[in-house]
Structure formats: structure tokens, C-alpha cells
Amino acid sequence: MQISILLLGLVVGMQHAFEADHLAAVSSLVSRGRRADAMTRRGALWGVGHTVSLLLIAGCVLVLGWRLPASFETALEAAVGLLLLGLGVRVLHRLWRDRVHVHAHEHDGEGVHLHAHSHRHDNAPHSASAHDHEHPEGAWPVLLVGLTHGAAGSAALIVFVAAQLATAWAGLVYVLLFGIGSIVGMATLTAIVALPLRAAASGATWLHRGLQTAIGAITVVIGARLILLHLG
């Protein structure tokens, strides 16, 4: 019976990754049209941050006997809302600020990939402009979003379910399996999100900009809704 509950944690963790606020956060973080494998890794990194937060909270509750006040979850939900609002505004601001367009190009040994970039400070004609660019990893913002999401939302419920198991260590295993499920689920979700982004990036610039605008706007709406629900 306990083994089946532990395996259920893995499945529920995968399903948990597909919640609307998680989708909005990761979509806004990968909206700049990176390579599909890099985008998938960023989704998995979100899941790692999410899992670390859950394990820390579960350890404090199950092993150390701490109690989580209701105000703690409310404050974290509002923080997630603010984070989503900021991510959405960042996507929209970049679109309005820069002249963003798409190019396909190749780096030595890395194959052809697509890159959305701008010439905001370039006064030369586009054909004469240099198209050199960097590919920053940007791991910390993704990890931070995952950490915040893991500490908020359904963390209290997950820990409550884990507390019903026979021992604290069994509860921690449940949380760990839930976290692994969320990593797999978010990596899968990001790979799915990458498909329309890549398709749009390989087509007209207006289509790519339109999809990014939709991602930014939806992320802003979800973030504002969370803020109103928990601070309103």
C-alpha cells in the first residue's frame, strides 16, 4: 500500500507541472526562441528548484516538527504572483523596446539554430549590421522561479499527504518522488512549448512577436490574478 502511495507521488508530480502558473512562468522564461534542447533543460532546472524547496519544507515539517502558518503560504502565493507579473512585463517590455527579429545561423560544431535578437542601438542599415551575439546560460533566474514555486502553492498539501505515511523518511521519499515527477513533467512541458515557439521563429517575424506577446500578456494576467486572490 505504501509503495503504491509513493508511486502516486511520482505521477501527481508530473501532473502538477502542467498547472497554469507553472506553464506561464516557464513559457515566459523560454520565449526568446532558444534551441529546443536548451529550452527543455531550462524546464528541468525549474523542476530542480521546485524539488529543492519542497524537500526543505518537508524536512522542516516532518523531521524537525515545524508548523507552517497560514500566512506563510499566502505570502508565498502573492510572491509567485509578483514574480509572474514581472516575468510577463519583462517579455512585453523587451518586445516594445527592441526591434526584435529572427535569424537562422550556425556556430562551429553546434548545428543550425534560430535566434531572436534586436538592433536597438544600431543606426546602420539592417543588411550592414553585425549579427554577433552571446548565448548566456541564465540558469539562476529559472532556478529562482522554481524555488519560489516549490515553496508556494500546494507545498503545504504535499507535505500534509507525506505526513500521513508511516515514517518521516517515507514522507520525504514521497516528496522526492513528487519532485522527480515535476522535473520530468516540466521538461516535457517545456519541450511541448518549444514546438510553437520554434515554428514561429522559423516563419515570419510578426508571428514570432505575436506569440511572445500572447505569452507575456497571459503571464501578466495569471500573476495579477494570484496577487488579487491573496492580497486583495
N, CA, C and O of each residue as an XYZ file, in Angstrom:
928
protein
N       0.834     -1.205      0.000
C       0.000      0.000      0.000
C       0.868      1.256      0.000
O       0.614      2.195     -0.754
N       1.915      1.265      0.866
C       2.774      2.431      0.954
C       3.541      2.642     -0.342
O       3.761      3.781     -0.755
N       3.957      1.538     -0.995
C       4.677      1.664     -2.267
C       3.786      2.304     -3.320
O       4.247      3.143     -4.092
N       2.523      1.921     -3.361
C       1.606      2.499     -4.341
C       1.405      3.988     -4.088
O       1.269      4.761     -5.036
N       1.385      4.401     -2.823
C       1.251      5.823     -2.498
C       2.490      6.582     -2.950
O       2.387      7.693     -3.470
N       3.665      5.985     -2.751
C       4.905      6.626     -3.185
C       4.931      6.791     -4.700
O       5.322      7.845     -5.202
N       4.517      5.762     -5.427
C       4.470      5.854     -6.890
C       3.440      6.880     -7.332
O       3.623      7.555     -8.346
N       2.352      6.998     -6.570
C       1.348      8.014     -6.881
C       1.960      9.407     -6.790
O       1.613     10.299     -7.564
N       2.878      9.586     -5.836
C       3.562     10.868     -5.722
C       4.300     11.237     -6.990
O       4.305     12.401     -7.392
N       4.931     10.248     -7.630
C       5.641     10.482     -8.887
C       4.686     10.947     -9.977
O       4.982     11.896    -10.704
N       3.537     10.278    -10.091
C       2.552     10.618    -11.124
C       1.936     11.988    -10.862
O       1.786     12.796    -11.779
N       1.581     12.241     -9.607
C       0.976     13.531     -9.259
C       1.971     14.662     -9.500
O       1.583     15.756     -9.911
N       3.259     14.402     -9.242
C       4.284     15.406     -9.508
C       4.354     15.774    -10.977
O       4.518     16.947    -11.315
N       4.233     14.787    -11.857
C       4.232     15.059    -13.294
C       3.025     15.904    -13.678
O       3.142     16.846    -14.463
N       1.859     15.561    -13.119
C       0.646     16.328    -13.415
C       0.752     17.744    -12.866
O       0.277     18.694    -13.488
N       1.374     17.882    -11.706
C       1.497     19.183    -11.039
C       2.243     20.189    -11.913
O       1.955     21.385    -11.876
N       3.197     19.702    -12.694
C       3.994     20.593    -13.541
C       3.154     21.296    -14.595
O       3.556     22.340    -15.107
N       1.994     20.742    -14.929
C       1.179     21.286    -16.011
C       0.169     22.325    -15.527
O      -0.714     22.709    -16.294
N       0.268     22.789    -14.287
C      -0.646     23.814    -13.801
C      -0.381     25.137    -14.505
O       0.725     25.394    -14.982
N      -1.422     25.977    -14.561
C      -1.387     27.182    -15.396
C      -0.251     28.129    -15.023
O       0.422     28.658    -15.907
N      -0.026     28.354    -13.718
C       1.012     29.308    -13.332
C       2.406     28.778    -13.648
O       3.312     29.560    -13.938
N       2.590     27.455    -13.596
C       3.869     26.867    -13.980
C       4.100     27.030    -15.482
O       5.196     27.385    -15.915
N       3.067     26.769    -16.263
C       3.158     26.924    -17.712
C       3.492     28.361    -18.080
O       4.337     28.605    -18.941
N       2.827     29.318    -17.425
C       3.065     30.731    -17.720
C       4.502     31.120    -17.395
O       5.156     31.811    -18.176
N       4.990     30.674    -16.239
C       6.343     31.036    -15.823
C       7.389     30.505    -16.792
O       8.251     31.255    -17.249
N       7.320     29.227    -17.104
C       8.333     28.622    -17.967
C       8.223     29.148    -19.396
O       9.242     29.347    -20.057
N       7.002     29.377    -19.880
C       6.828     29.922    -21.231
C       7.493     31.282    -21.348
O       8.139     31.575    -22.354
N       7.339     32.117    -20.319
C       7.952     33.446    -20.366
C       9.470     33.368    -20.289
O      10.165     34.222    -20.838
N       9.985     32.350    -19.611
C      11.430     32.203    -19.476
C      12.091     31.653    -20.736
O      13.280     31.886    -20.954
N      11.349     30.932    -21.564
C      11.932     30.338    -22.776
C      11.379     30.977    -24.040
O      11.543     30.431    -25.130
N      10.723     32.130    -23.909
C      10.022     32.719    -25.054
C      10.943     33.321    -26.098
O      10.472     33.722    -27.162
N      12.247     33.400    -25.831
C      13.157     34.065    -26.761
C      13.671     33.152    -27.859
O      14.584     33.526    -28.595
N      13.097     31.954    -27.983
C      13.384     31.106    -29.132
C      14.739     30.444    -29.130
O      15.397     30.383    -30.168
N      15.173     29.945    -27.986
C      16.433     29.217    -27.933
C      16.283     27.841    -28.582
O      15.193     27.446    -28.995
N      17.405     27.123    -28.662
C      17.352     25.758    -29.183
C      16.464     24.907    -28.296
O      16.382     25.121    -27.086
N      15.793     23.930    -28.918
C      14.809     23.128    -28.193
C      15.435     22.389    -27.014
O      14.826     22.304    -25.948
N      16.654     21.850    -27.192
C      17.273     21.110    -26.090
C      17.626     22.030    -24.929
O      17.505     21.642    -23.767
N      18.066     23.260    -25.245
C      18.373     24.217    -24.182
C      17.108     24.633    -23.446
O      17.122     24.790    -22.225
N      16.014     24.812    -24.182
C      14.744     25.174    -23.562
C      14.255     24.059    -22.641
O      13.743     24.327    -21.554
N      14.413     22.811    -23.075
C      13.995     21.675    -22.251
C      14.822     21.593    -20.980
O      14.291     21.281    -19.915
N      16.119     21.871    -21.080
C      16.974     21.866    -19.888
C      16.536     22.935    -18.896
O      16.594     22.723    -17.684
N      16.100     24.078    -19.403
C      15.631     25.139    -18.510
C      14.366     24.700    -17.781
O      14.188     25.016    -16.604
N      13.490     23.978    -18.467
C      12.305     23.448    -17.808
C      12.667     22.468    -16.706
O      12.087     22.497    -15.620
N      13.635     21.596    -16.992
C      14.083     20.640    -15.978
C      14.720     21.359    -14.797
O      14.563     20.934    -13.652
N      15.442     22.450    -15.070
C      16.070     23.216    -13.996
C      15.018     23.854    -13.101
O      15.192     23.928    -11.884
N      13.924     24.315    -13.704
C      12.790     24.811    -12.901
C      12.334     23.702    -11.956
O      12.108     23.949    -10.771
N      12.199     22.483    -12.476
C      11.767     21.361    -11.651
C      12.737     21.065    -10.523
O      12.313     20.686     -9.431
N      14.032     21.231    -10.766
C      15.033     21.019     -9.715
C      14.836     22.029     -8.586
O      14.838     21.660     -7.412
N      14.667     23.307     -8.945
C      14.422     24.324     -7.926
C      13.156     24.041     -7.141
O      13.127     24.181     -5.918
N      12.112     23.643     -7.846
C      10.825     23.293     -7.235
C      11.012     22.160     -6.223
O      10.467     22.209     -5.120
N      11.780     21.149     -6.601
C      12.001     19.989     -5.737
C      12.826     20.345     -4.508
O      12.536     19.874     -3.408
N      13.848     21.168     -4.684
C      14.684     21.578     -3.550
C      13.846     22.286     -2.490
O      13.984     22.005     -1.299
N      12.972     23.208     -2.919
C      12.106     23.915     -1.967
C      11.194     22.949     -1.222
O      11.053     23.030     -0.001
N      10.577     22.036     -1.966
C       9.673     21.071     -1.336
C      10.397     20.211     -0.304
O       9.872     19.965      0.782
N      11.609     19.753     -0.644
C      12.360     18.912      0.286
C      12.760     19.685      1.542
O      12.730     19.137      2.643
N      13.132     20.953      1.383
C      13.487     21.765      2.545
C      12.293     21.951      3.471
O      12.411     21.799      4.687
N      11.133     22.283      2.886
C       9.930     22.479      3.694
C       9.508     21.166      4.343
O       9.170     21.132      5.526
N       9.528     20.090      3.566
C       9.139     18.786      4.110
C      10.075     18.358      5.234
O       9.624     17.803      6.236
N      11.365     18.610      5.079
C      12.315     18.262      6.128
C      12.043     19.023      7.416
O      12.104     18.456      8.508
N      11.744     20.312      7.281
C      11.447     21.123      8.470
C      10.185     20.641      9.175
O      10.126     20.619     10.405
N       9.175     20.254      8.396
C       7.897     19.839      8.978
C       7.957     18.406      9.498
O       7.560     18.136     10.631
N       8.457     17.481      8.665
C       8.406     16.060      9.012
C       9.492     15.641      9.991
O       9.249     14.805     10.862
N      10.682     16.208      9.861
C      11.807     15.796     10.708
C      11.955     16.701     11.934
O      12.158     16.218     13.048
N      11.853     18.014     11.720
C      12.063     18.956     12.821
C      10.781     19.318     13.555
O      10.820     19.910     14.634
N       9.635     18.958     12.962
C       8.368     19.210     13.639
C       7.870     20.636     13.555
O       7.046     21.042     14.374
N       8.342     21.407     12.594
C       7.872     22.786     12.444
C       6.430     22.794     11.959
O       5.945     21.826     11.373
N       5.757     23.912     12.218
C       4.402     24.125     11.705
C       4.420     25.318     10.757
O       5.047     26.339     11.042
N       3.730     25.182      9.630
C       3.665     26.268      8.655
C       2.421     27.110      8.910
O       1.307     26.601      8.782
N       2.578     28.385      9.269
C       1.401     29.239      9.468
C       0.696     29.510      8.147
O       1.318     29.502      7.085
N      -0.620     29.753      8.225
C      -1.391     30.014      7.002
C      -0.874     31.246      6.275
O      -0.920     31.314      5.046
N      -0.384     32.217      7.033
C       0.117     33.453      6.419
C       1.349     33.190      5.561
O       1.626     33.941      4.625
N       2.095     32.121      5.877
C       3.296     31.773      5.115
C       2.934     31.417      3.682
O       3.537     31.920      2.734
N       1.939     30.541      3.531
C       1.520     30.133      2.191
C       0.917     31.299      1.426
O       1.168     31.452      0.230
N       0.113     32.136      2.112
C      -0.499     33.290      1.455
C       0.564     34.241      0.919
O       0.471     34.721     -0.211
N       1.578     34.508      1.746
C       2.646     35.414      1.331
C       3.420     34.854      0.144
O       3.781     35.597     -0.768
N       3.676     33.546      0.149
C       4.419     32.941     -0.953
C       3.605     32.922     -2.239
O       4.155     33.122     -3.322
N       2.292     32.683     -2.134
C       1.433     32.732     -3.322
C       1.460     34.127     -3.932
O       1.539     34.278     -5.151
N       1.395     35.150     -3.074
C       1.468     36.523     -3.573
C       2.826     36.796     -4.215
O       2.913     37.499     -5.222
N       3.894     36.231     -3.624
C       5.231     36.397     -4.196
C       5.322     35.759     -5.575
O       5.948     36.314     -6.478
N       4.698     34.595     -5.741
C       4.655     33.951     -7.056
C       3.917     34.844     -8.048
O       4.337     34.984     -9.197
N       2.811     35.450     -7.601
C       2.074     36.365     -8.467
C       2.930     37.532     -8.918
O       2.924     37.897    -10.093
N       3.670     38.121     -7.980
C       4.563     39.232     -8.327
C       5.651     38.781     -9.295
O       6.008     39.505    -10.225
N       6.173     37.578     -9.067
C       7.210     37.038     -9.945
C       6.679     36.840    -11.360
O       7.341     37.204    -12.332
N       5.476     36.257    -11.477
C       4.869     36.058    -12.792
C       4.582     37.389    -13.464
O       4.813     37.549    -14.663
N       4.078     38.341    -12.694
C       3.798     39.667    -13.250
C       5.072     40.282    -13.811
O       5.069     40.848    -14.904
N       6.165     40.168    -13.051
C       7.437     40.705    -13.516
C       7.950     40.003    -14.762
O       8.473     40.652    -15.668
N       7.806     38.674    -14.817
C       8.256     37.923    -15.993
C       7.469     38.326    -17.234
O       8.040     38.515    -18.308
N       6.140     38.456    -17.077
C       5.306     38.846    -18.210
C       5.626     40.240    -18.704
O       5.733     40.472    -19.909
N       5.778     41.174    -17.768
C       6.118     42.555    -18.137
C       7.478     42.594    -18.825
O       7.679     43.362    -19.766
N       8.407     41.770    -18.359
C       9.747     41.715    -18.967
C       9.674     41.291    -20.430
O      10.342     41.873    -21.284
N       8.861     40.274    -20.717
C       8.701     39.824    -22.104
C       8.099     40.935    -22.961
O       8.596     41.222    -24.050
N       7.024     41.563    -22.468
C       6.342     42.607    -23.232
C       7.230     43.835    -23.399
O       7.260     44.439    -24.471
N       7.953     44.204    -22.344
C       8.827     45.381    -22.415
C       9.928     45.183    -23.445
O      10.261     46.100    -24.195
N      10.484     43.991    -23.475
C      11.545     43.726    -24.447
C      11.026     43.820    -25.882
O      11.724     44.314    -26.768
N       9.806     43.348    -26.106
C       9.238     43.412    -27.448
C       9.023     44.852    -27.899
O       9.309     45.200    -29.045
N       8.521     45.686    -26.996
C       8.265     47.081    -27.348
C       9.552     47.893    -27.419
O       9.654     48.825    -28.217
N      10.529     47.549    -26.597
C      11.766     48.320    -26.529
C      12.675     48.060    -27.719
O      13.301     48.976    -28.253
N      12.738     46.807    -28.125
C      13.708     46.405    -29.141
C      13.038     46.128    -30.480
O      11.839     45.856    -30.554
N      13.828     46.202    -31.515
C      13.362     45.768    -32.833
C      13.746     44.303    -32.988
O      14.802     43.974    -33.529
N      12.880     43.440    -32.509
C      13.205     42.012    -32.444
C      12.861     41.331    -33.758
O      11.779     41.540    -34.308
N      13.776     40.523    -34.256
C      13.512     39.716    -35.431
C      14.323     38.434    -35.332
O      15.064     38.237    -34.369
N      14.188     37.571    -36.314
C      14.716     36.208    -36.212
C      15.710     35.927    -37.326
O      15.502     36.321    -38.474
N      16.788     35.242    -36.978
C      17.752     34.765    -37.971
C      18.109     33.314    -37.682
O      18.175     32.896    -36.526
N      18.339     32.551    -38.746
C      18.892     31.201    -38.608
C      20.383     31.292    -38.884
O      20.793     31.923    -39.858
N      21.202     30.668    -38.038
C      22.641     30.710    -38.226
C      23.285     29.506    -37.564
O      22.614     28.707    -36.910
N      24.597     29.388    -37.741
C      25.305     28.192    -37.285
C      26.561     28.585    -36.533
O      27.279     29.497    -36.942
N      26.827     27.889    -35.417
C      28.092     28.000    -34.706
C      28.896     26.727    -34.952
O      28.329     25.675    -35.246
N      30.206     26.827    -34.832
C      31.077     25.681    -35.113
C      30.686     24.482    -34.268
O      30.705     24.536    -33.038
N      30.333     23.402    -34.944
C      30.044     22.158    -34.258
C      28.719     22.102    -33.538
O      28.426     21.093    -32.897
N      27.889     23.157    -33.613
C      26.633     23.178    -32.869
C      25.416     23.056    -33.765
O      24.302     22.918    -33.260
N      25.590     23.101    -35.064
C      24.457     22.991    -35.962
C      23.698     24.298    -36.106
O      23.970     25.276    -35.410
N      22.744     24.294    -37.020
C      21.943     25.489    -37.282
C      20.900     25.657    -36.195
O      20.239     24.697    -35.799
N      20.756     26.892    -35.711
C      19.688     27.183    -34.776
C      19.155     28.576    -35.048
O      19.765     29.353    -35.782
N      18.021     28.883    -34.457
C      17.338     30.154    -34.666
C      17.560     31.055    -33.469
O      17.639     30.590    -32.332
N      17.660     32.356    -33.734
C      17.911     33.291    -32.645
C      17.131     34.573    -32.889
O      17.253     35.193    -33.946
N      16.326     34.968    -31.903
C      15.612     36.244    -31.964
C      16.482     37.303    -31.305
O      16.929     37.121    -30.173
N      16.726     38.413    -32.005
C      17.568     39.452    -31.438
C      17.131     40.813    -31.962
O      16.226     40.908    -32.792
N      17.778     41.863    -31.474
C      17.374     43.213    -31.865
C      18.594     44.025    -32.277
O      19.738     43.627    -32.055
N      18.313     45.180    -32.885
C      19.340     46.155    -33.235
C      18.957     47.493    -32.620
O      18.973     48.525    -33.290
N      18.616     47.463    -31.356
C      18.084     48.648    -30.693
C      19.031     49.837    -30.785
O      18.586     50.956    -31.043
N      20.330     49.618    -30.579
C      21.299     50.712    -30.556
C      22.112     50.785    -31.850
O      23.166     51.418    -31.888
N      21.627     50.146    -32.891
C      22.356     50.086    -34.156
C      21.710     51.037    -35.145
O      20.544     50.867    -35.500
N      22.468     52.050    -35.601
C      21.933     53.030    -36.547
C      22.215     52.668    -38.000
O      21.740     53.347    -38.911
N      22.973     51.616    -38.221
C      23.288     51.201    -39.583
C      22.114     50.455    -40.190
O      21.276     49.925    -39.460
N      22.039     50.405    -41.531
C      21.001     49.578    -42.162
C      21.124     48.139    -41.709
O      22.208     47.676    -41.352
N      19.993     47.429    -41.726
C      19.998     46.053    -41.210
C      20.981     45.171    -41.952
O      21.645     44.337    -41.338
N      21.087     45.339    -43.266
C      21.974     44.478    -44.049
C      23.437     44.695    -43.699
O      24.270     43.814    -43.906
N      23.751     45.899    -43.155
C      25.136     46.204    -42.807
C      25.443     45.957    -41.343
O      26.580     46.137    -40.908
N      24.451     45.551    -40.586
C      24.631     45.372    -39.145
C      25.300     44.039    -38.850
O      25.079     43.045    -39.540
N      26.115     44.044    -37.816
C      26.707     42.788    -37.349
C      25.656     41.971    -36.627
O      24.765     42.526    -35.985
N      25.754     40.673    -36.729
C      24.793     39.793    -36.076
C      25.481     38.881    -35.068
O      25.031     37.763    -34.815
N      26.591     39.380    -34.489
C      27.241     38.624    -33.431
C      26.387     38.692    -32.176
O      25.713     39.692    -31.930
N      26.415     37.644    -31.396
C      25.628     37.630    -30.168
C      26.159     36.573    -29.223
O      26.926     35.695    -29.618
N      25.748     36.666    -27.986
C      26.130     35.692    -26.978
C      24.928     34.841    -26.616
O      23.786     35.213    -26.884
N      25.195     33.689    -26.001
C      24.137     32.791    -25.534
C      24.295     32.574    -24.031
O      24.783     31.522    -23.618
N      23.896     33.539    -23.203
C      24.050     33.367    -21.766
C      23.209     32.214    -21.253
O      22.126     31.939    -21.769
N      23.717     31.548    -20.238
C      23.011     30.392    -19.697
C      21.718     30.790    -19.001
O      20.676     30.165    -19.202
N      21.792     31.852    -18.168
C      20.584     32.302    -17.495
C      19.963     31.258    -16.588
O      18.739     31.164    -16.495
N      20.804     30.463    -15.911
C      20.272     29.382    -15.086
C      19.650     29.896    -13.800
O      18.634     29.366    -13.352
N      20.241     30.913    -13.204
C      19.778     31.364    -11.893
C      18.349     31.886    -11.892
O      17.601     31.557    -10.971
N      17.922     32.688    -12.879
C      16.516     33.121    -12.875
C      15.540     31.952    -12.930
O      14.516     31.962    -12.248
N      15.855     30.946    -13.740
C      14.972     29.778    -13.841
C      14.933     29.028    -12.516
O      13.865     28.619    -12.058
N      16.100     28.849    -11.903
C      16.171     28.150    -10.620
C      15.403     28.912     -9.547
O      14.714     28.306     -8.726
N      15.519     30.240     -9.550
C      14.810     31.067     -8.567
C      13.302     30.928     -8.706
O      12.589     30.818     -7.708
N      12.815     30.934     -9.949
C      11.377     30.762    -10.177
C      10.923     29.399     -9.666
O       9.874     29.293     -9.031
N      11.701     28.362     -9.937
C      11.359     27.027     -9.451
C      11.352     26.948     -7.937
O      10.461     26.333     -7.351
N      12.348     27.571     -7.292
C      12.401     27.589     -5.830
C      11.173     28.266     -5.241
O      10.589     27.774     -4.275
N      10.780     29.401     -5.827
C       9.617     30.141     -5.323
C       8.342     29.345     -5.520
O       7.509     29.263     -4.617
N       8.186     28.759     -6.697
C       7.001     27.948     -6.964
C       6.924     26.744     -6.023
O       5.845     26.386     -5.553
N       8.065     26.127     -5.754
C       8.068     24.957     -4.888
C       7.658     25.275     -3.464
O       7.017     24.462     -2.798
N       8.033     26.473     -2.993
C       7.702     26.864     -1.624
C       6.261     27.325     -1.484
O       5.716     27.346     -0.380
N       5.645     27.694     -2.593
C       4.281     28.236     -2.547
C       3.279     27.195     -3.036
O       3.599     26.017     -3.200
N       2.090     27.660     -3.257
C       1.061     26.837     -3.878
C       0.662     25.645     -3.048
O       0.205     25.779     -1.913
N       0.842     24.472     -3.631
C       0.368     23.239     -2.994
C       1.416     22.590     -2.103
O       1.272     21.422     -1.743
N       2.474     23.323     -1.734
C       3.524     22.744     -0.892
C       2.957     22.216      0.419
O       3.306     21.120      0.859
N       2.078     23.002      1.043
C       1.502     22.578      2.322
C       0.697     21.291      2.164
O       0.752     20.411      3.024
N      -0.055     21.181      1.059
C      -0.855     19.978      0.818
C       0.036     18.764      0.593
O      -0.245     17.678      1.100
N       1.104     18.948     -0.162
C       2.031     17.849     -0.442
C       2.664     17.347      0.855
O       2.764     16.142      1.087
N       3.088     18.295      1.694
C       3.696     17.922      2.972
C       2.671     17.231      3.870
O       3.008     16.298      4.599
N       1.418     17.691      3.817
C       0.360     17.059      4.620
C       0.177     15.597      4.213
O       0.082     14.717      5.068
N       0.129     15.344      2.905
C      -0.008     13.965      2.421
C       1.190     13.132      2.863
O       1.034     11.993      3.304
N       2.387     13.707      2.742
C       3.600     12.986      3.137
C       3.579     12.644      4.626
O       4.094     11.606      5.041
N       2.976     13.530      5.425
C       2.935     13.313      6.874
C       2.045     12.141      7.263
O       2.143     11.634      8.381
N       1.175     11.704      6.351
C       0.277     10.588      6.655
C       0.956      9.234      6.504
O       0.396      8.209      6.893
N       2.150      9.226      5.946
C       2.869      7.958      5.778
C       3.459      7.492      7.108
O       3.494      8.238      8.086
N       3.922      6.243      7.121
C       4.302      5.597      8.384
C       5.446      6.303      9.101
O       5.425      6.424     10.326
N       6.438      6.768      8.356
C       7.596      7.417      8.973
C       7.901      8.727      8.254
O       7.447      8.965      7.135
N       8.683      9.570      8.930
C       9.088     10.835      8.321
C       9.920     10.592      7.068
O       9.812     11.336      6.093
N      10.752      9.546      7.096
C      11.601      9.257      5.933
C      10.772      8.787      4.742
O      11.091      9.109      3.597
N       9.717      8.032      5.005
C       8.815      7.649      3.915
C       8.153      8.886      3.330
O       7.949      8.980      2.120
N       7.818      9.838      4.200
C       7.246     11.096      3.726
C       8.210     11.861      2.843
O       7.813     12.429      1.825
N       9.489     11.876      3.233
C      10.498     12.559      2.423
C      10.685     11.870      1.077
O      10.879     12.534      0.058
N      10.626     10.539      1.071
C      10.719      9.806     -0.199
C       9.541     10.171     -1.096
O       9.709     10.341     -2.304
N       8.348     10.293     -0.510
C       7.168     10.700     -1.278
C       7.401     12.067     -1.919
O       7.127     12.260     -3.104
N       7.909     13.015     -1.125
C       8.165     14.362     -1.644
C       9.233     14.323     -2.730
O       9.120     15.023     -3.736
N      10.276     13.502     -2.533
C      11.331     13.383     -3.537
C      10.777     12.836     -4.847
O      11.093     13.353     -5.919
N       9.952     11.795     -4.769
C       9.351     11.231     -5.981
C       8.418     12.236     -6.643
O       8.367     12.330     -7.869
N       7.682     12.984     -5.832
C       6.844     14.050     -6.375
C       7.713     15.053     -7.134
O       7.361     15.497     -8.227
N       8.854     15.403     -6.535
C       9.760     16.348     -7.180
C      10.325     15.812     -8.481
O      10.409     16.539     -9.471
N      10.715     14.538     -8.486
C      11.218     13.927     -9.723
C      10.138     13.959    -10.800
O      10.415     14.231    -11.969
N       8.900     13.675    -10.385
C       7.793     13.758    -11.334
C       7.626     15.150    -11.894
O       7.345     15.314    -13.081
N       7.799     16.172    -11.039
C       7.660     17.552    -11.514
C       8.790     17.928    -12.467
O       8.576     18.695    -13.406
N      10.000     17.393    -12.231
C      11.120     17.649    -13.147
C      10.824     17.055    -14.523
O      10.987     17.720    -15.545
N      10.386     15.795    -14.535
C      10.047     15.134    -15.800
C       8.893     15.856    -16.486
O       8.925     16.092    -17.694
N       7.876     16.203    -15.703
C       6.715     16.883    -16.270
C       7.060     18.238    -16.845
O       6.585     18.590    -17.925
N       7.887     19.013    -16.137
C       8.224     20.346    -16.630
C       9.151     20.275    -17.833
O       9.027     21.088    -18.749
N      10.076     19.323    -17.854
C      10.925     19.154    -19.036
C      10.071     18.798    -20.247
O      10.301     19.307    -21.344
N       9.088     17.926    -20.050
C       8.171     17.554    -21.134
C       7.342     18.745    -21.578
O       7.172     18.987    -22.772
N       6.825     19.490    -20.599
C       6.007     20.660    -20.911
C       6.800     21.695    -21.696
O       6.293     22.279    -22.653
N       8.051     21.924    -21.287
C       8.882     22.899    -21.985
C       9.180     22.452    -23.408
O       9.212     23.274    -24.324
N       9.398     21.154    -23.599
C       9.613     20.639    -24.953
C       8.383     20.879    -25.821
O       8.505     21.181    -27.008
N       7.189     20.742    -25.222
C       5.950     20.993    -25.965
C       5.823     22.473    -26.301
O       5.469     22.835    -27.423
N       6.117     23.336    -25.307
C       6.056     24.783    -25.530
C       7.050     25.199    -26.607
O       6.792     26.132    -27.367
N       8.194     24.502    -26.674
C       9.226     24.861    -27.646
C       8.754     24.678    -29.082
O       9.233     25.373    -29.978
N       7.827     23.757    -29.316
C       7.395     23.464    -30.688
C       6.787     24.680    -31.386
O       7.262     25.050    -32.459
N       5.738     25.329    -30.813
C       5.201     26.511    -31.496
C       6.181     27.671    -31.527
O       6.190     28.445    -32.484
N       7.013     27.807    -30.487
C       7.997     28.886    -30.492
C       9.005     28.700    -31.615
O       9.364     29.660    -32.298
N       9.459     27.477    -31.807
C      10.407     27.205    -32.883
C       9.751     27.377    -34.245
O      10.358     27.908    -35.175
N       8.502     26.922    -34.356
C       7.789     27.066    -35.625
C       7.591     28.533    -35.968
O       7.756     28.936    -37.119
N       7.234     29.334    -34.959
C       7.029     30.762    -35.192
C       8.342     31.450    -35.531
O       8.381     32.342    -36.379
N       9.429     31.032    -34.862
C      10.726     31.649    -35.111
C      11.236     31.358    -36.513
O      11.981     32.156    -37.083
N      10.837     30.217    -37.075
C      11.293     29.861    -38.419
C      10.425     30.500    -39.494
O      10.731     30.401    -40.682
N       9.355     31.147    -39.087
C       8.458     31.803    -40.037
C       8.622     33.308    -39.999
O       9.731     33.817    -39.834
N       7.512     34.021    -40.151
C       7.541     35.475    -40.196
C       7.838     36.054    -38.813
O       7.458     35.485    -37.790
N       8.530     37.207    -38.805
C       8.838     37.872    -37.549
C       7.577     38.264    -36.803
O       7.535     38.181    -35.575
N       6.535     38.696    -37.531
C       5.299     39.124    -36.863
C       4.651     37.971    -36.103
O       4.026     38.180    -35.064
N       4.805     36.733    -36.633
C       4.233     35.577    -35.952
C       4.983     35.296    -34.657
O       4.376     34.996    -33.629
N       6.303     35.396    -34.716
C       7.120     35.179    -33.527
C       6.817     36.229    -32.469
O       6.689     35.910    -31.287
N       6.701     37.494    -32.900
C       6.377     38.571    -31.965
C       4.979     38.388    -31.387
O       4.753     38.644    -30.204
N       4.044     37.945    -32.218
C       2.678     37.742    -31.746
C       2.600     36.673    -30.679
O       1.876     36.825    -29.695
N       3.348     35.581    -30.868
C       3.343     34.501    -29.886
C       3.989     34.954    -28.582
O       3.502     34.622    -27.501
N       5.074     35.705    -28.675
C       5.714     36.222    -27.467
C       4.802     37.205    -26.740
O       4.757     37.221    -25.510
N       4.072     38.027    -27.503
C       3.125     38.964    -26.888
C       2.045     38.215    -26.123
O       1.683     38.602    -25.012
N       1.529     37.139    -26.719
C       0.500     36.335    -26.051
C       1.046     35.719    -24.764
O       0.369     35.723    -23.736
N       2.270     35.189    -24.819
C       2.884     34.600    -23.626
C       3.040     35.647    -22.530
O       2.701     35.399    -21.373
N       3.556     36.821    -22.902
C       3.739     37.882    -21.916
C       2.432     38.331    -21.302
O       2.341     38.503    -20.086
N       1.404     38.525    -22.140
C       0.111     39.003    -21.648
C      -0.549     37.983    -20.723
O      -1.072     38.345    -19.669
N      -0.527     36.715    -21.115
C      -1.140     35.670    -20.283
C      -0.406     35.548    -18.947
O      -1.034     35.360    -17.906
N       0.914     35.655    -18.979
C       1.690     35.586    -17.740
C       1.342     36.741    -16.810
O       1.224     36.551    -15.600
N       1.176     37.943    -17.374
C       0.777     39.111    -16.577
C      -0.591     38.884    -15.940
O      -0.781     39.173    -14.759
N      -1.541     38.368    -16.715
C      -2.902     38.143    -16.206
C      -2.896     37.128    -15.062
O      -3.532     37.346    -14.032
N      -2.176     36.018    -15.245
C      -2.128     34.994    -14.192
C      -1.445     35.535    -12.939
O      -1.891     35.272    -11.822
N      -0.365     36.291    -13.125
C       0.314     36.885    -11.973
C      -0.570     37.866    -11.231
O      -0.628     37.845    -10.002
N      -1.269     38.739    -11.978
C      -2.166     39.712    -11.346
C      -3.297     39.014    -10.602
O      -3.701     39.450     -9.524
N      -3.803     37.932    -11.179
C      -4.889     37.182    -10.528
C      -4.423     36.590     -9.191
O      -5.150     36.649     -8.199
N      -3.220     36.022     -9.167
C      -2.695     35.471     -7.917
C      -2.525     36.555     -6.857
O      -2.828     36.339     -5.683
N      -2.041     37.719     -7.276
C      -1.857     38.824     -6.330
C      -3.193     39.263     -5.749
O      -3.311     39.462     -4.539
N      -4.202     39.416     -6.605
C      -5.524     39.841     -6.141
C      -6.163     38.802     -5.223
O      -6.818     39.154     -4.243
N      -5.971     37.521     -5.543
C      -6.559     36.461     -4.724
C      -5.975     36.422     -3.315
O      -6.684     36.139     -2.350
N      -4.677     36.707     -3.204
C      -4.014     36.512     -1.915
C      -3.680     37.804     -1.181
O      -3.308     37.767     -0.008
N      -3.806     38.937     -1.848
C      -3.587     40.214     -1.173
C      -4.808     41.122     -1.234
O      -4.869     42.142     -0.549
N      -5.794     40.735     -2.073
C      -6.973     41.577     -2.259
C      -7.961     41.475     -1.103
O      -9.003     42.130     -1.121
